Amino acid sequence: MQIATLLRYYPPAWRARYEDEVTDVLEQHRVSYATWFDLARGAFDAHLDPRFSGATGAAGRRLRRAEIAVFCAFIAFVVAGIGFQKLTEDADKAGLMQAHAAIGLGYYAVIVGAVVALLAVVAGALPIAAIIARQAFSGGRRDLLALLVVPPLLFVAIVVWGAIDLRSSSTIDSASIRGLIGFFMLATIASAAAVSLAVVRTDLNDVVLGLARWPSIIATAAMGLSLAGVVVWGAGLHSAAPSSFALDGGVLTSYAYVTFLRVVIVMALAVVAALVALWRAPGATPTEPENAAR
Amino acid sequence: MPGSFNDLGRFSGPGLLILSSLADGPKHGYAIMIDVQEFSGTKMEPGTLYGALTRLEQRGWIEPLPPEERRRPYRLTGAGEAVLRQQLESMNQIVQTGQQRLAAAGA
């Protein structure tokens, strides 16, 4: 491969402005491994630079909204998953999973879906997170910095709240747990909103948004698999041990069927929201060279 | 967007070398690389050179001249000259301070 072919991996706007010059330089330059590495790093840098993305088109804006929607759906999914985990805690259900294939299959589908969704969200979010951090710290964007500190601050607040409850009493009463769970829910919503707002306010080019497209689709599919797993698990459990749904094994000692229904509803809403958002964002087209920064 | 020199991040070193290279007149990319290597011993690779050039150009410290075939010369602007003087003055102060302290320690 010729070294100049690396220039194809620069953004179109950058190539329109600099490709001829750099090609000329490369023809006179003694190329080494350092040159390859340096050009590859330069391509990465150029993709992170909003000046070479130009204005994000309508397709890019739709894709950004869809990716934010998938992220928020995933957060809702995780919260619902905590409720599902509570349902599976007691030993009786663990035994039923061994004895009844449908219950075990449903449970493992939930786990596989959750892990794949998590990996996909992380993979899709990493490039975007890198750009937000870069613009927040290097670009001196205080608005982004303020939004980025919301999730860790709220996490610390939850930990402190729990620690104070534990120190004040060896057993935490029901009112304290309700308060903590209520605060956790509010903190989760506030954190998801802060991260979403940071994504909205960051200059992201279509290429970076495009990188998160497939991870968003995979995450949505994996959430769908988990949802199916929860339904199969619940149907299996209802068939094998219907009385277990009437016990107070749910969140905050609620009836298990109440928690189960809430989990299914939240997960279903999350999957539908993610699907609708992805359906409305068919794809982002790369920015044309005429949008180049001059 | 003038910005500050420190905002250039990893391109602040190459940026200073490029501004210094253009201080005696316009040069195109390859000529800058050769000149920088001659006066500083720094071998600048093309990716770094153009990463720095785009940032200097964006800040209005250098400006492109009409291309000569595929080569496009760049020249220092008034703002670029002011930034270069300021950076060199700052470095000069560091050099003088260091030398004075070394001399005092050796005395």
Interface residues (C-beta under 8 A of the other chain):
Chain A: W14 Y18 D20 E21 V22 T23 D24 V25 L26 Q28 H29 A34 T35 D38 L39 A40 R41 G42 A43 D45 A46 D49 R51 S138 G139 G140 A293
Chain B: D7 G9 H28 G29 Y30 M33 E45 P46 G47 T48 L49 Y50 G51 T54 Q58 P67 E69 R70 R71 R72
